[in-house]
Amino acid sequence: MTDWAQIVKRCFQIGAVLYTSHARREMKQEPLGEISEQEVYEAALSSEVLEEYPEDTPYPSALLLGRTLINRPVHLVCAYDEEDKQIIVITVYHPDARRWEDYKVRRR
């Protein structure tokens, strides 16, 4: 089992992070206000794993919840490129409270 939280934190701390164009677009167009790279960094450092997707290709990925310094909840979907030892940020968004219980569990 991958220790996603530790890998994400380490990669963000050393700058081994690649944002997809999709992630950048989602950050810019977030309905509750743009999410900056600084906020993503803050959320990554406080993140916890909600779901893992080990079968994703080309790299396994995971959904994480983190909070910014002002306590803004942020969901990150990240993949890990083990060969290049970097995190790939697939998407970033402010989770919708109507769809998430405590921003951690999907509502049915």
MARGU-452938 format. One line per 5 residues: number of its first residue (from 1); for each residue x, z, y of N, C-alpha, C, O, CB. Coordinates in nm, 2 decimals, always signed. Glycine has a CB too. Example, Ala and Ser with C-alpha at 12.3 -4.5 7.8 and 13.67 -1.06 7.14 Angstrom:
<rs>
1> +1.32,+0.78,-0.57,+1.23,+0.78,-0.45,+1.32,+0.78,-0.33,+1.42,+0.85,-0.33,+1.13,+0.90,-0.45  +1.28,+0.71,-0.22,+1.37,+0.71,-0.11,+1.29,+0.79,+0.00,+1.34,+0.80,+0.11,+1.41,+0.57,-0.06 $
</rs>
This chain:
<rs>
1> +0.08,+0.00,-0.12,+0.00,+0.00,+0.00,+0.09,+0.00,+0.12,+0.19,+0.08,+0.13,-0.10,+0.12,+0.00  +0.06,-0.08,+0.22,+0.13,-0.10,+0.34,+0.10,+0.02,+0.44,-0.01,+0.05,+0.46,+0.10,-0.23,+0.41  +0.20,+0.07,+0.50,+0.18,+0.18,+0.60,+0.17,+0.11,+0.74,+0.26,+0.10,+0.82,+0.30,+0.28,+0.60  +0.05,+0.05,+0.76,+0.02,-0.03,+0.87,+0.05,+0.04,+1.00,+0.11,-0.01,+1.09,-0.12,-0.08,+0.87  +0.00,+0.16,+1.02,+0.01,+0.23,+1.14,+0.16,+0.25,+1.18,+0.20,+0.22,+1.30,-0.05,+0.38,+1.14 $
6> +0.25,+0.28,+1.09,+0.39,+0.29,+1.11,+0.45,+0.16,+1.15,+0.53,+0.15,+1.24,+0.46,+0.36,+1.00  +0.42,+0.06,+1.07,+0.47,-0.08,+1.10,+0.43,-0.13,+1.24,+0.52,-0.18,+1.31,+0.43,-0.18,+0.99  +0.31,-0.11,+1.27,+0.26,-0.16,+1.40,+0.33,-0.08,+1.51,+0.38,-0.14,+1.61,+0.10,-0.14,+1.41  +0.34,+0.05,+1.50,+0.40,+0.13,+1.60,+0.55,+0.09,+1.62,+0.60,+0.07,+1.73,+0.39,+0.28,+1.57  +0.62,+0.08,+1.51,+0.76,+0.04,+1.51,+0.78,-0.10,+1.58,+0.87,-0.11,+1.67,+0.82,+0.04,+1.37 $
11> +0.70,-0.19,+1.54,+0.71,-0.33,+1.59,+0.68,-0.33,+1.74,+0.75,-0.40,+1.82,+0.62,-0.43,+1.52  +0.58,-0.26,+1.79,+0.55,-0.25,+1.93,+0.66,-0.18,+2.01,+0.70,-0.23,+2.12,+0.42,-0.18,+1.95  +0.72,-0.08,+1.95,+0.83,-0.01,+2.02,+0.95,-0.09,+2.04,+1.02,-0.08,+2.14,+0.86,+0.12,+1.94  +0.98,-0.18,+1.94,+1.10,-0.26,+1.96,+1.07,-0.40,+2.01,+1.16,-0.48,+2.02,+1.17,-0.27,+1.82  +0.94,-0.43,+2.04,+0.91,-0.56,+2.10,+0.90,-0.67,+2.00,+0.91,-0.79,+2.04,+1.01,-0.59,+2.20 $
16> +0.88,-0.64,+1.87,+0.87,-0.74,+1.77,+0.72,-0.78,+1.75,+0.66,-0.75,+1.64,+0.93,-0.69,+1.63  +0.66,-0.83,+1.85,+0.52,-0.86,+1.86,+0.49,-1.00,+1.91,+0.55,-1.05,+2.01,+0.45,-0.76,+1.95  +0.41,-1.07,+1.84,+0.37,-1.21,+1.87,+0.22,-1.21,+1.89,+0.15,-1.17,+1.80,+0.42,-1.31,+1.77  +0.17,-1.25,+2.00,+0.02,-1.26,+2.03,-0.02,-1.40,+2.00,+0.04,-1.50,+2.04,-0.01,-1.22,+2.17  -0.13,-1.42,+1.92,-0.19,-1.55,+1.90,-0.26,-1.59,+2.03,-0.29,-1.51,+2.11,-0.28,-1.56,+1.78 $
21> -0.28,-1.72,+2.05,-0.36,-1.77,+2.16,-0.50,-1.71,+2.16,-0.56,-1.68,+2.26,-0.36,-1.92,+2.17  -0.55,-1.69,+2.04,-0.69,-1.63,+2.03,-0.69,-1.49,+2.08,-0.78,-1.45,+2.15,-0.73,-1.63,+1.88  -0.59,-1.41,+2.05,-0.58,-1.27,+2.10,-0.57,-1.27,+2.25,-0.64,-1.19,+2.31,-0.46,-1.20,+2.03  -0.49,-1.36,+2.30,-0.47,-1.36,+2.45,-0.61,-1.40,+2.52,-0.64,-1.34,+2.62,-0.36,-1.46,+2.49  -0.67,-1.49,+2.46,-0.80,-1.54,+2.51,-0.91,-1.42,+2.51,-0.98,-1.39,+2.60,-0.86,-1.66,+2.44 $
26> -0.91,-1.35,+2.39,-1.00,-1.24,+2.38,-0.97,-1.13,+2.47,-1.06,-1.06,+2.53,-1.00,-1.19,+2.23  -0.84,-1.10,+2.49,-0.80,-1.00,+2.59,-0.85,-1.03,+2.73,-0.90,-0.94,+2.80,-0.65,-0.98,+2.59  -0.83,-1.15,+2.77,-0.87,-1.20,+2.90,-1.02,-1.20,+2.92,-1.07,-1.17,+3.03,-0.81,-1.34,+2.93  -1.09,-1.24,+2.82,-1.24,-1.26,+2.83,-1.32,-1.14,+2.78,-1.44,-1.16,+2.77,-1.28,-1.38,+2.76  -1.26,-1.03,+2.76,-1.33,-0.91,+2.71,-1.44,-0.88,+2.80,-1.42,-0.86,+2.92,-1.23,-0.79,+2.70 $
31> -1.57,-0.87,+2.75,-1.69,-0.84,+2.84,-1.68,-0.71,+2.91,-1.74,-0.70,+3.02,-1.81,-0.85,+2.75  -1.61,-0.61,+2.86,-1.60,-0.48,+2.93,-1.48,-0.47,+3.02,-1.44,-0.36,+3.06,-1.60,-0.37,+2.82  -1.42,-0.58,+3.04,-1.30,-0.58,+3.13,-1.18,-0.62,+3.05,-1.16,-0.59,+2.94,-1.28,-0.45,+3.19  -1.09,-0.70,+3.12,-0.97,-0.75,+3.06,-0.89,-0.64,+3.00,-0.88,-0.53,+3.05,-0.89,-0.83,+3.17  -0.83,-0.67,+2.89,-0.74,-0.58,+2.82,-0.59,-0.63,+2.84,-0.56,-0.74,+2.81,-0.77,-0.57,+2.66 $
36> -0.51,-0.55,+2.90,-0.38,-0.58,+2.94,-0.28,-0.56,+2.82,-0.32,-0.49,+2.72,-0.33,-0.50,+3.06  -0.17,-0.62,+2.82,-0.07,-0.60,+2.72,-0.02,-0.45,+2.72,+0.00,-0.40,+2.61,+0.06,-0.69,+2.74  -0.02,-0.39,+2.83,+0.01,-0.25,+2.84,-0.09,-0.16,+2.76,-0.05,-0.07,+2.69,+0.03,-0.20,+2.98  -0.22,-0.20,+2.78,-0.32,-0.13,+2.70,-0.31,-0.15,+2.56,-0.33,-0.06,+2.48,-0.46,-0.17,+2.75  -0.28,-0.27,+2.51,-0.26,-0.30,+2.37,-0.14,-0.22,+2.32,-0.15,-0.16,+2.21,-0.23,-0.45,+2.35 $
41> -0.04,-0.21,+2.39,+0.08,-0.13,+2.36,+0.04,+0.02,+2.34,+0.07,+0.08,+2.24,+0.19,-0.14,+2.46  -0.03,+0.07,+2.44,-0.08,+0.21,+2.43,-0.17,+0.23,+2.31,-0.15,+0.33,+2.23,-0.15,+0.25,+2.56  -0.26,+0.14,+2.28,-0.35,+0.15,+2.17,-0.27,+0.14,+2.04,-0.30,+0.21,+1.94,-0.46,+0.04,+2.17  -0.17,+0.05,+2.03,-0.10,+0.03,+1.91,-0.02,+0.16,+1.87,-0.01,+0.20,+1.76,+0.01,-0.08,+1.93  +0.03,+0.23,+1.98,+0.11,+0.35,+1.95,+0.02,+0.47,+1.90,+0.07,+0.56,+1.84,+0.19,+0.39,+2.07 $
46> -0.11,+0.46,+1.93,-0.20,+0.57,+1.89,-0.29,+0.53,+1.77,-0.38,+0.59,+1.74,-0.28,+0.62,+2.01  -0.26,+0.41,+1.71,-0.35,+0.35,+1.62,-0.36,+0.42,+1.49,-0.27,+0.48,+1.44,-0.31,+0.21,+1.60  -0.48,+0.40,+1.43,-0.51,+0.44,+1.29,-0.57,+0.32,+1.22,-0.64,+0.24,+1.28,-0.60,+0.57,+1.29  -0.55,+0.31,+1.09,-0.60,+0.20,+1.01,-0.74,+0.22,+0.98,-0.78,+0.33,+0.92,-0.51,+0.17,+0.89  -0.83,+0.12,+1.00,-0.97,+0.13,+0.96,-0.99,+0.04,+0.84,-1.07,+0.09,+0.75,-1.06,+0.08,+1.08 $
51> -0.93,-0.07,+0.83,-0.95,-0.16,+0.71,-0.83,-0.24,+0.69,-0.75,-0.27,+0.78,-1.07,-0.26,+0.74  -0.80,-0.27,+0.56,-0.68,-0.35,+0.53,-0.73,-0.48,+0.46,-0.83,-0.47,+0.38,-0.59,-0.27,+0.43  -0.66,-0.58,+0.48,-0.70,-0.71,+0.42,-0.57,-0.77,+0.36,-0.51,-0.86,+0.41,-0.75,-0.81,+0.53  -0.53,-0.71,+0.24,-0.41,-0.75,+0.18,-0.41,-0.90,+0.13,-0.30,-0.96,+0.10,-0.38,-0.66,+0.06  -0.52,-0.96,+0.11,-0.53,-1.09,+0.05,-0.53,-1.20,+0.16,-0.53,-1.32,+0.13,-0.65,-1.11,-0.03 $
56> -0.53,-1.16,+0.29,-0.52,-1.26,+0.40,-0.40,-1.34,+0.39,-0.29,-1.30,+0.35,-0.53,-1.19,+0.54  -0.41,-1.47,+0.43,-0.30,-1.56,+0.43,-0.28,-1.62,+0.57,-0.38,-1.63,+0.64,-0.31,-1.67,+0.33  -0.17,-1.65,+0.61,-0.04,-1.65,+0.54,+0.02,-1.51,+0.53,+0.12,-1.49,+0.45,+0.05,-1.74,+0.60  -0.04,-1.41,+0.60,+0.02,-1.27,+0.59,-0.09,-1.17,+0.57,-0.20,-1.19,+0.62,+0.10,-1.24,+0.72  -0.07,-1.06,+0.50,-0.17,-0.95,+0.50,-0.19,-0.90,+0.64,-0.11,-0.91,+0.72,-0.12,-0.84,+0.40 $
61> -0.32,-0.85,+0.66,-0.35,-0.80,+0.79,-0.43,-0.67,+0.78,-0.47,-0.63,+0.67,-0.43,-0.91,+0.87  -0.46,-0.61,+0.90,-0.54,-0.49,+0.90,-0.61,-0.48,+1.03,-0.56,-0.54,+1.13,-0.44,-0.37,+0.88  -0.72,-0.40,+1.03,-0.79,-0.37,+1.15,-0.75,-0.22,+1.19,-0.76,-0.13,+1.11,-0.95,-0.38,+1.13  -0.71,-0.20,+1.31,-0.67,-0.07,+1.36,-0.75,-0.03,+1.48,-0.79,-0.12,+1.56,-0.52,-0.07,+1.39  -0.77,+0.09,+1.50,-0.83,+0.15,+1.62,-0.72,+0.23,+1.69,-0.66,+0.32,+1.63,-0.95,+0.23,+1.59 $
66> -0.71,+0.20,+1.82,-0.62,+0.28,+1.90,-0.69,+0.31,+2.03,-0.79,+0.26,+2.06,-0.48,+0.21,+1.93  -0.63,+0.40,+2.11,-0.69,+0.43,+2.24,-0.58,+0.42,+2.35,-0.46,+0.46,+2.32,-0.75,+0.58,+2.24  -0.62,+0.38,+2.46,-0.52,+0.37,+2.58,-0.50,+0.51,+2.63,-0.57,+0.60,+2.59,-0.57,+0.27,+2.68  -0.41,+0.51,+2.73,-0.39,+0.64,+2.80,-0.51,+0.70,+2.87,-0.52,+0.82,+2.89,-0.27,+0.63,+2.89  -0.60,+0.61,+2.91,-0.73,+0.65,+2.97,-0.84,+0.66,+2.87,-0.96,+0.67,+2.91,-0.77,+0.56,+3.09 $
71> -0.81,+0.66,+2.74,-0.90,+0.68,+2.63,-0.99,+0.56,+2.60,-1.10,+0.58,+2.55,-0.98,+0.80,+2.66  -0.95,+0.45,+2.64,-1.03,+0.33,+2.61,-1.01,+0.29,+2.47,-0.89,+0.27,+2.43,-0.99,+0.21,+2.71  -1.12,+0.28,+2.39,-1.10,+0.24,+2.25,-1.06,+0.09,+2.24,-1.12,+0.00,+2.31,-1.22,+0.27,+2.17  -0.97,+0.05,+2.15,-0.93,-0.09,+2.14,-0.91,-0.11,+1.99,-0.84,-0.04,+1.92,-0.80,-0.12,+2.21  -0.98,-0.22,+1.94,-0.95,-0.26,+1.80,-0.85,-0.37,+1.81,-0.85,-0.46,+1.89,-1.08,-0.32,+1.74 $
76> -0.75,-0.36,+1.71,-0.65,-0.46,+1.70,-0.66,-0.52,+1.55,-0.66,-0.44,+1.46,-0.51,-0.40,+1.73  -0.65,-0.65,+1.54,-0.63,-0.70,+1.41,-0.50,-0.76,+1.41,-0.46,-0.85,+1.49,-0.75,-0.81,+1.37  -0.41,-0.71,+1.32,-0.27,-0.75,+1.32,-0.23,-0.79,+1.18,-0.28,-0.74,+1.08,-0.18,-0.63,+1.36  -0.14,-0.89,+1.17,-0.08,-0.93,+1.05,+0.07,-0.89,+1.06,+0.12,-0.88,+1.17,-0.10,-1.09,+1.03  +0.13,-0.88,+0.94,+0.27,-0.85,+0.94,+0.35,-0.96,+0.87,+0.33,-0.99,+0.75,+0.30,-0.71,+0.87 $
81> +0.44,-1.02,+0.95,+0.53,-1.12,+0.89,+0.66,-1.05,+0.85,+0.75,-1.01,+0.92,+0.57,-1.23,+1.00  +0.66,-1.02,+0.72,+0.77,-0.94,+0.66,+0.91,-1.01,+0.67,+1.01,-0.95,+0.70,+0.75,-0.91,+0.51  +0.91,-1.14,+0.66,+1.03,-1.22,+0.67,+1.10,-1.20,+0.81,+1.22,-1.18,+0.82,+1.01,-1.37,+0.64  +1.01,-1.22,+0.92,+1.06,-1.20,+1.05,+1.05,-1.06,+1.11,+1.09,-1.04,+1.22,+0.99,-1.30,+1.14  +1.00,-0.97,+1.03,+0.98,-0.83,+1.07,+0.91,-0.82,+1.20,+0.96,-0.75,+1.29,+1.12,-0.76,+1.08 $
86> +0.79,-0.89,+1.21,+0.72,-0.88,+1.34,+0.57,-0.87,+1.31,+0.52,-0.91,+1.21,+0.75,-1.00,+1.43  +0.50,-0.81,+1.40,+0.36,-0.80,+1.40,+0.30,-0.92,+1.47,+0.35,-0.96,+1.58,+0.31,-0.67,+1.47  +0.20,-0.98,+1.42,+0.13,-1.09,+1.48,-0.01,-1.03,+1.52,-0.09,-0.99,+1.43,+0.12,-1.21,+1.39  -0.04,-1.03,+1.65,-0.17,-0.98,+1.70,-0.27,-1.09,+1.69,-0.25,-1.19,+1.76,-0.16,-0.92,+1.85  -0.36,-1.08,+1.60,-0.46,-1.19,+1.58,-0.57,-1.18,+1.68,-0.61,-1.28,+1.73,-0.51,-1.18,+1.44 $
91> -0.62,-1.06,+1.70,-0.73,-1.04,+1.80,-0.73,-0.90,+1.85,-0.68,-0.81,+1.78,-0.87,-1.08,+1.75  -0.78,-0.88,+1.97,-0.79,-0.75,+2.04,-0.92,-0.75,+2.11,-0.96,-0.84,+2.17,-0.67,-0.73,+2.14  -0.99,-0.64,+2.09,-1.12,-0.63,+2.16,-1.16,-0.48,+2.18,-1.11,-0.39,+2.11,-1.23,-0.71,+2.09  -1.25,-0.46,+2.27,-1.32,-0.33,+2.29,-1.43,-0.32,+2.19,-1.53,-0.40,+2.21,-1.36,-0.30,+2.44  -1.43,-0.23,+2.09,-1.54,-0.23,+1.99,-1.67,-0.20,+2.05,-1.68,-0.11,+2.14,-1.50,-0.14,+1.88 $
96> -1.78,-0.27,+2.01,-1.91,-0.25,+2.06,-1.97,-0.12,+1.99,-1.98,-0.12,+1.86,-2.00,-0.37,+2.03  -2.01,-0.02,+2.06,-2.06,+0.10,+2.01,-2.19,+0.08,+1.93,-2.22,+0.16,+1.84,-2.09,+0.20,+2.12  -2.26,-0.03,+1.95,-2.38,-0.06,+1.88,-2.35,-0.11,+1.73,-2.43,-0.10,+1.65,-2.47,-0.17,+1.95  -2.22,-0.15,+1.72,-2.18,-0.20,+1.58,-2.09,-0.11,+1.51,-2.06,-0.13,+1.39,-2.12,-0.34,+1.60  -2.04,-0.01,+1.58,-1.94,+0.08,+1.52,-1.98,+0.23,+1.55,-2.01,+0.26,+1.66,-1.80,+0.05,+1.58 $
101> -1.97,+0.31,+1.45,-1.99,+0.45,+1.46,-1.86,+0.52,+1.49,-1.76,+0.50,+1.41,-2.06,+0.51,+1.33  -1.85,+0.58,+1.60,-1.72,+0.64,+1.65,-1.61,+0.54,+1.66,-1.49,+0.57,+1.65,-1.68,+0.76,+1.56  -1.65,+0.41,+1.67,-1.56,+0.30,+1.68,-1.47,+0.28,+1.55,-1.38,+0.21,+1.54,-1.46,+0.31,+1.79  -1.51,+0.36,+1.44,-1.43,+0.36,+1.32,-1.51,+0.30,+1.20,-1.44,+0.24,+1.11,-1.40,+0.50,+1.29  -1.64,+0.32,+1.19,-1.71,+0.27,+1.07,-1.82,+0.17,+1.12,-1.89,+0.20,+1.21,-1.78,+0.40,+1.00 $
106> -1.82,+0.06,+1.05,-1.92,-0.04,+1.08,-2.06,+0.01,+1.05,-2.09,+0.07,+0.95,-1.90,-0.17,+1.00  -2.15,-0.01,+1.15,-2.29,+0.03,+1.13,-2.36,-0.07,+1.04,-2.33,-0.19,+1.05,-2.37,+0.04,+1.27  -2.45,-0.02,+0.96,-2.52,-0.11,+0.86,-2.65,-0.16,+0.93,-2.72,-0.24,+0.86,-2.55,-0.04,+0.73 $
</rs>
